[in-house]
Amino acid sequence: MLPLTVNFKVSARTLTGALSAHNKAAVDWGWQGLIAYGCHSLVVVVDASTAQTLQVLEKHKADVVKVKWARENYHHNLGSPYSLRLASADVHGKIIVWDVAAGVAQCEIQEHAKPIQDVQWLWSQDASRDLLLAIHPPNYIVLWNADTGTKLWKKSYADNILSFSFDPFDSSHLTLLTSEGIVFISDFSPSKPPSGPGKKVYISSPHSSPAHSKLAAATGAKKALNKVKILITQEKPSAEFITLNDCLQLAYLPSKRNHMLLLYPREILVLDLEVNQTVGVIAIERTGVPFLQVIPCFQRDGLFCLHENGCITLRVRRSYNSIFTTSNEEPDADPVQELTYDLRSQCDAIRVTKTVRPFSMVCCPVNENAAALVVSDGRVMVWELKSAVCNRSARNSGSGVSPLYSPVSFCGIPVGVLQNKLPDLSLDNMIGQSAIAGEDHPKGSVLQEVHLKFLLTGLISGLPAPPFTVRMCPPLTTKNIKMYQPLLAVGTGNGSVLVYHLTSGLLHKELSVHSCEVRGIEWTSLTGFLSFATSTPNNMGLVRNELQLVDLPTGRSIAFRGERGNDESPIEMIKVSHLKQYLAVVFKDKPLELWDVRTCTILREMSRTFPGVTALEWSPSHNLKSLRKKQLATREAMARQTVVSDAELSIAESSVISLLQEAESKSELSQNISAREHFVFTDNDGQVYHFTVEGNSVKDSARIPPDGSMGSITCIAWKGDMLVLGDMDGNLNFWDLKGRVSRGIPTHRSWVRKIRFAPGKGNQKLVAMYSDGAEVWDTKEVQMVSSLRSGRNVTFRVLDVDWCTSDKVILASDDGCLRVLDMSMKSTCVRVDEQELTEPVWCPYLLVPRASLALKAFLLHQPWSGQYLLDISHVDYPENEEIKSLLQEQLNSLSNDIKKLLLDPEFTLLQRCLLVSRLYGDESELHFWTVAAHYLHSWSQEKSASTPAAQEAAPRDRASNPLDICYDVLCENAYFQKFQLERVNLQEAKRSTYDHTRKCTDQLLLLGQTDRAVQLLLETSADNQHYYCDALKACLVTTVTSSGPSQSTIKLVATNMIASGKLAEGVQLLCLIDKAADACRYLQTYGEWSRAAWLAKVGGSRGCPECLGRNFSLEPYTRDLEAVLAAELLCKYFLTNHPPPDLCVLSSSMRYFDRAALFVEACLQYGALEVGPDTERLVSAVYADYARSLKSLGFKQGAVLFASKAGAAGRDLLNELQSPKQELAEE
């Protein structure tokens, strides 16, 4: 027979509720896949996939205003493992850095005692991953080392700083949103504070511009936008202009360089920072719902927008493709007039009330296909985007909105129709790129039009607003162990009763029982309870009392007192007897009522002369043993009456169980046999009364005169031989009934509101609740065990208290939370892996570093021994069974769709690398493998094209599926040039001043658009001081030749201009004579790395690949140091056609052994790296280094695999791994 196992473990935990106003912006979705948000002074961490609370962090003494997950854009290994780091800041200026998995604070930072305005981790983590930038009011930015708490530098500014935003393309660019305008900082560095005050500009509100008029129709908005010329000025606007005060948010666009958006309640303005102009407006109609927040996307040029009604919308930039022009539309002579973002999907709104309103929204940074809405009542709603293929003929052609098409590739590689793919994996796998103006899709390509919709995939509900009353179900005993569940009933202010399962912390049932605030709950069994509520008193002080008996399995609720309850004195308390037979109902100004719980009948309503009750408690003693003897005798007697002859004896034996059950029921009901129970109560004078109840009989047994040292008694607790009384003055009186002694203890606290003994035989611990906190006492020793006082060691006020197990108490507090604490009543955070979760959670960050990295290698290097599998027990991984079981739990928690991909033999190594980087939320790996997969596949396609037609089609296919423009200078030259032409055309359409025209002219000259540049130069008016120079420049551009004496003369002039400090003018002259390569080198010499990279991409038809050499790519013009490897891949090989071993050498030298080995394998698979005498040594060294790395992880089979691939370089390691002696020594 198998032993019975029942899970009734109750861990210390916190159940959270409604949020405070300070928590509005305290939410973040990390690359780790978890969402963190502030709830009063707590930080709650939830899993977005399973909608489970993983951790509640409690150390702040004030409301949390900001939370930020650490970035994951660095290479992970044993020295830099996957870890859950989170920074949170509160209104008292304290910043705490957490290890979320362990639930401990790693570092505490304090500068001032004012609320932190904003906080962000530095995304460029080359030197250190511990740097945290914070805004300390009113006008300080401080850079902290979040590992040690050291302040690195501090800088003050003239205006109050509201928030800031880092340029995602250049870590030295930082923008501050201040109370009066915007401050651009271009020399941000971790090593020293910015040198000057920054470039301060003012922004006039769109309400004062023509953009705010005629926004009802799309054409009206378009015409109005053409009138908006300039928004950013360096002069303070006049009084009639509304300044930046109503600007809600400032953010850079991560999808393209030098673009920023400003959020206003009714408009989103997209700015091009090169010309400081508005190039796009998203306006809401007059009847539309205003914006609250916007999150720009990285993978696609899209915007997640949150509105005031809680609706989340997705807007994607419109394509300007001729293929999308419908027959009934007039062709636009100038198709690009502004950036237009079309509404593509929206979710359902929430019901907004005075207390329920949307707070904030966060977007999944890894896949950008889900958004989470945090509501003020504590709800977290996870909306996930789903794509559906639709029929193109069914599209509404009159909508004027271009269709969305699914991309041709999945996980970076084009796939066929029959191949496995998961379209909803990420945003860039759901929809293709927005086409650039003038670019057509290839006619031969198969395009599937898709529609997007939001689906609610996760909902986490918080507790309702306080006040609360709590009552734990009857305790665990040996008799109820088979059906016991640790259930907690919570009565709320709106009349509902919530029942929580404390093992998991999840809501078990929500019952709408009352129409007004629940005042008290008493359990009548493990499956039923009584609750009472009282309405607001009328002018006579009378109320409507509601006393309901609830059956938990069915949810059925009946009025326990029948028709009674209208216009009477309010109920003060209800008390159920120890054996759950009787109920005492205490009123404020009405005599006591005694009821039979089993039959819902009243036993006695006391007379009007009955003393008023201030406290009451039932005795744990009873005559149950004698009652059982009576019942046994009755059974035997009835059995004898039933069995009248020997012939019927066998029948009686066969049905003896049913007879005994019938006898028991008859004895209880007809003969009225009930156990005798006792209760005591005190009156207003402090006199103690002792009553006995047996059946219908209620007897007054004894009276004890009041104790002179006690005030008015407010509560009584009775267990065993110990009776404890509490009074209005904070005194506790301990009566030892057996020893007939009493002892009074003055606690010097306020009114004792409740005292309750802990469950368990012989457990004499007692919890006492006061107006300002609670205490735990040991009544055997008559001494206090622990104390909790509001305002001293906690910030909340205790509303109710109870025991949930023999050693854990539960506190209901005015911050809307329920806390399960041990007897020390100190808030402790439990490790996440110790939590009882109902669903497994995929989060390799919770594993120890060795295990998480070994799991990653197991997923990447499929198949193992020729078999694709997700069972780690089939792999030689000599770790202890506990680690292996944790790894298997992680594998089992993957969705079926992901498992199907991982087990697919046609799923290539590059696709697997990309998928695993998404599963791990590894930002560095994701960027690297996206670029590597794109170019390796493109190169192999061009190489495999044997026929001239195929060779001609390969570049077209590559152009139809280019690398996203968010990778900036890593994109193909042709695509990058087309994007820059579209951008300069848009800038030209919006120009309003001479400076803007000049900037457009400069860009056109560098892009080789000389004809258009000459037109702009000739537009300079005669009264302009630059008229003469522009006229001469126009003449020069039209007459210049690329050969002969003019070229050497222009080159000499350009060189002299550069030497005299006119760098931009000299570069223009060099580009005019096709010397873009020389111009790039001059820009590099003068430290203009970003500008040099830009020019190298657009200079000439193929760009200047020789300018993007090794030294250049190592400079910090890319997103981070990890993306340098992708830049190396692009610049050294795919543009210059140099062999890729340089990348492998660079990877190994940076100790990126796993990335180097995987890249070598991918190159070998795609034929980009042919193993020969020159590269064999390199490949062997890379494999050997990786084998040693896997050995350090304990992943023996992986180490053996790559040691065997390493040849001679890995022979010694292979012998060591296969040696039985070595294995025995390690054991």
ROGU-498838 format. One record per residue (C-alpha): x, y, z. Coordinates in steps of 0.5 Angstrom, whole numbers, plus 500, padded with zeros to 3 digits. Layout:
BEGIN
XYZ ...
//
This chain:
BEGIN
500500500 503507498 504512504 499518503 502524501 498531502 501537501 499542506 506546507 505553508 511558506 512565508 509569503 506576501 499576498 499583495 493588493 491595490 497599488 499606491 499612486 507612487 507606484 504608477 511608473 514602478 514597473 519593468 519587463 526584463 530580458 530575463 522574461 519576468 515582470 517586476 512592479 512596485 506595490 506600496 513599499 514592496 517589489 513584486 516579481 511575476 512570471 509573464 508566461 504562467 502569470 504566477 508570483 515568484 517573489 515579493 521583496 520587502 526592505 523599502 520603508 517607503 513607496 517604490 517609485 521605480 524598478 529596473 531589471 539589469 540588462 543582459 547585453 554581455 557574454 555569459 560564462 561562469 565568471 559572468 553568469 545569468 543572474 536576476 538583478 533588479 534595482 528599485 527606488 523609493 520616495 525616500 531616495 533609497 535605491 536597493 539592488 536585489 538578487 531576486 532569486 535569493 530574495 536578498 538585497 545586494 546593495 543599498 544606495 542613499 543620496 538624498 531623502 527625496 523621491 528618485 525621479 528616474 533610474 536606468 542601468 547603463 546599456 553599454 556594459 563594456 567596462 562594467 555591468 554594475 553602473 546605475 544612473 539615477 536622478 536625485 531631485 531636484 536637478 542631480 544625476 548621479 552615477 552609482 556602482 550598484 555592486 558596491 554602492 560607490 558614487 562615481 560622479 555627480 552632476 547638477 543642472 539648472 532645471 528640475 530633471 523629470 526623466 532621461 533617455 539614452 540614445 540606443 545607438 550611441 552610449 555617449 548621448 543622453 537626453 534629459 527631460 526637464 521642467 522647461 525643455 530638453 537638455 542634450 548631453 553628447 559627452 556622457 561617460 562612466 569615467 567622468 561627469 559631463 563637462 558642460 551644461 549640455 545643449 538646452 532647447 525648448 519645445 512648444 506644445 503641439 496645442 499651440 501649433 496648427 497640428 492640433 487642428 483638423 485631426 479628425 480625418 487622415 487627410 486633415 492631419 496630413 495637411 496640418 502636419 505640413 504646416 508644422 515646420 519646427 518644434 525645437 528652438 533654442 529660444 525660450 517660447 513666449 508666454 502664449 505658448 504652452 511649454 513642455 509641462 504637458 509632455 508626458 514622455 520622451 524616448 529615443 526610437 530604437 528602430 532607427 538612429 537619431 529619431 526621438 518621440 515626444 508623447 502628449 495626451 493627444 499627439 505623439 510627435 516623431 522628431 528627426 534630431 539631425 534637423 530638429 524637426 517633426 517628421 511624423 505625428 500620430 494624432 487622436 481624433 476629438 472623440 478618441 481616448 488620450 494617450 498615457 504612455 508609448 513604448 517604441 519597438 526595436 525589431 520593427 518600426 512600431 509603437 505600443 501605445 497605452 490609452 487612458 481607458 486601459 486600451 493598448 494599441 499597436 501602430 506600425 509605420 506605413 509602407 510607401 510601396 507602389 504595390 500598395 496603391 489601390 486603383 481608386 486612389 490618386 497617385 501621390 506625386 511626393 509619396 513621402 510627406 511624413 512618417 505615418 503609423 497605422 493602427 494595427 491592433 488594439 486590446 479591450 479597455 478596462 472599466 475605469 472608475 475613481 479607484 481603478 485606472 491604468 497605471 503603466 504598460 511594459 513590453 516584452 523586450 526579447 520578442 516585442 510580441 506582448 505587453 503587460 498592463 498594470 492597473 491601480 487595483 493590483 491587476 497585471 494583464 498580459 496581452 499577447 499579439 497573435 498573427 493570422 493569415 488572411 485573404 488579400 481579396 478580403 482586405 478593405 482596399 478603401 481603408 488606405 492602410 497598407 497590408 502587413 505581410 509575414 516575413 519570408 524567414 524564420 529565426 533569421 533563415 528563409 523557410 519553406 511553406 512546409 517547414 516548422 515555424 512559430 510565427 508568433 515567436 516574436 514581432 519580427 517573425 510575425 510581420 515583415 519590414 515596412 517597405 522603403 519608399 520606391 522599393 518594390 517587392 519581387 514579383 516572384 516572392 510569395 507574400 502572405 498578408 497577416 492581421 494582428 490581434 491581442 489575446 489576453 494570456 495572463 491575468 494576476 489579480 490582487 487583493 481588493 482594497 482594505 479593510 480586511 478581516 482574516 480567519 484561517 480554517 480549522 487546524 490540521 489534525 490526524 483525523 482530517 489529514 486526508 482532506 485538509 487544505 490550508 485555506 484562508 478566508 478574507 473578508 473585504 470591504 465590498 462584501 465578498 469573501 476571498 478564500 486563498 490556498 496558502 500553499 500556492 498563494 493562489 485564490 481558491 474561490 471568490 464568493 460574493 456573500 454580503 452587500 456591505 463590509 465583512 466584519 468577521 468570519 468563523 469556520 464551521 468545518 473544513 468546507 464551510 464558514 459563517 460570516 457577518 456584515 453590518 450596514 451603515 447605521 441609520 440616525 437611530 444607530 440601527 443597522 441591517 445585520 447579515 449573517 450568512 452560512 457558506 458551503 465552500 464546495 458549492 458556493 451556496 450561501 444561506 441566511 443563518 438567522 432567517 428573517 432576522 437582521 433588519 433594523 437592529 443593533 449591530 453585531 459585534 462578534 460571532 464565536 463558534 464553539 470548539 466542537 462547531 456545535 454552537 454559535 454565540 452572536 454578540 450585539 452592541 446594544 442587544 442581548 446575546 443569542 445562542 444558536 445551534 450551528 447544525 440545525 440553524 436554530 436558535 437555542 436561547 435569546 438572553 433576556 433584556 437584563 442580561 449583561 452587555 458582553 465585551 469579550 467572549 470565548 468558548 472553552 476547549 473542554 467538553 464531555 465528548 468522551 462521555 458522549 461517545 460512550 452514550 452513542 455507542 450504547 445507543 447503537 448497541 441497543 438499536 442493533 439489538 432491537 433491529 436483529 430480532 431472530 437468529 435467522 436474521 443475524 446474517 443479514 444484520 452482519 452484512 449491513 452492520 455499517 449502515 445500521 450503525 450509521 442510522 442508529 447514530 443519526 437517530 440517537 443524535 436527532 431524536 434523542 437529542 444527544 449533544 456534547 456539553 460545552 462551556 463559554 466565558 464572557 465579560 461585562 462592562 464592569 470586568 466581571 467574568 461569567 461562565 456558562 454551560 451549553 448542552 443541547 437546549 440547556 443553557 446554565 449559568 455556572 459561575 461568576 468571577 468578580 473583576 480584577 482591579 488591575 484590569 480595565 475594560 476587557 476587550 478580548 479573551 483567549 482560552 486553550 488548555 488550562 490557560 485563559 488570557 484576557 486583554 483590556 483597553 489599556 494594553 494589559 494582558 492577564 494570564 490565568 493558570 486555571 489548573 494552578 489557580 494563579 493569575 499574572 497581569 502584564 502591562 504591555 504599555 501598548 494601546 487597546 488589545 484588539 484581539 488575542 488568539 492561541 496558536 494551533 497544535 497540541 501543547 502549543 501555548 504561543 499566543 498572538 496579540 493585536 494592538 492598534 499599533 501592531 502585534 506581539 507573539 507571547 509564550 504563555 507557558 513562560 509568560 514572556 514576549 517572543 516577538 514584537 511588531 510596531 507600526 511606524 518603528 520597524 514597519 510602515 504599515 498598520 495591522 488590521 487583523 491577525 490570525 495563525 495559519 500554522 502552529 509557527 506562522 502568523 498572518 497579518 492583514 495590513 492597511 497597505 492592502 497586503 496579507 503577510 505570512 510570517 514566522 513567529 519572529 514577525 520579521 519580513 523575510 524573502 524566500 528563495 524563488 526555488 523554495 516557492 510552491 508553484 502550481 505550474 513549472 516556470 521556464 527561467 534558467 536564471 534560477 539555476 546555479 550558473 554551471 547548470 544554466 550554462 550546461 542546459 544552454 549547451 545541451 539545447 544548442 548541440 542537438 542531436 546527442 549521439 545521433 538523437 534529438 531529445 529533451 531528456 537530459 538523463 540520456 546525456 553523460 552529465 555527471 551532476 547530482 540528481 537534484 541538479 539534473 531533476 531541476 534541469 529536466 523540470 526546466 526542459 519540461 516547462 518549455 511549450 510544445 511549440 518550442 519543443 517541436 522546433 528544438 526536436 526538428 532535424 531541419 532546424 539549422 544550427 543558426 536558427 537554434 542559436 537564435 531561438 536559444 538566445 530568445 529563450 534565455 533572454 540573452 541580448 548579446 547573443 540575440 544581436 550577434 546571431 541575427 546578423 551572423 545568420 543573415 549574412 551567412 545565409 545570404 553569402 551561401 545563397 550567392 555562392 551556390 547560384 551557378 547559373 547567371 539567372 540564379 546569380 542575378 536573382 540572389 541579390 534580389 532575394 537578399 534585397 527583399 529580405 534585408 537586415 533590419 535598419 535597427 542594426 544601422 551600419 551593419 545593414 547592406 549598403 543598398 538598403 542603408 542608402 535607400 533608407 538614408 535617401 528616404 530620410 533626407 527626402 522627408 527632411 527636405 519636405 519639412 525644411 523651414 529655415 535656411 539652416 535646415 535647407 543647408 543640412 539637407 544639401 550637405 546630406 544630399 551631396 554626401 549621398 551623391 544626389 548632386 542634382 537635387 543638392 544644386 536645386 536647394 543651393 540655388 534656392 538661397 535668397 539674394 539677401 542671405 549672407 550665404 548667397 554667394 557661397 551657395 551659388 559658387 558651390 552650385 556651380 562647382 557641383 555641376 562642373 566638377 569632374 572626377 579626373 584631370 587637374 580639377 580633382 587634384 586641386 579640389 583634393 588639395 583645397 579639401 585637405 587644407 580646409 580639414 586642416 584648418 578645422 572645416 572638417 564637414 566642408 572638406 569631406 563634402 569636397 572629397 565626396 564630390 570627386 569620389 574620394 569617399 574613402 579618404 573622407 572616411 579616414 579623415 573623419 576617423 582621424 578626428 574621432 568622428 567614428 559614427 559619421 565615418 561609418 555612415 559615409 562608408 556605407 553610403 559613399 558610392 554604389 558599394 560604399 567604402 568597405 575598406 574603411 570598415 576595417 578591423 581597427 574601425 569596427 572595434 571603436 564604440 560606434 556599434 550598440 555594444 562590444 558584443 555587436 562588435 563581433 557582428 560588425 567584424 563579421 560584416 566588415 572583415 568578411 562579407 564586404 571585403 571578402 576576407 576569410 572569417 578566421 579573424 572573427 574566430 580569433 577575436 572571439 577566442 581572445 575575448 574568451 567567448 569560447 562557446 560563440 567562437 565554436 558555434 560560429 566555426 560550426 555554422 561557417 563549416 555548414 554553410 561552406 564559408 570556412 573550408 578546413 585546410 592547412 591555414 585554418 585547421 589549427 585555428 578550428 582545432 584551437 577553438 574546439 579545444 578551448 570550448 571543450 575545456 569550457 564545457 568540462 568546467 561546467 561538468 558537461 562531460 559528453 559535450 566536452 568529449 564531443 568537441 575534444 574529439 573534433 579538436 583533433 591533436 589539440 584536444 587529444 590530451 583533454 579527450 584522454 583525460 575525460 575518458 580516463 576511468 581513473 580521472 572519474 574515480 578521482 573526481 568522485 
//
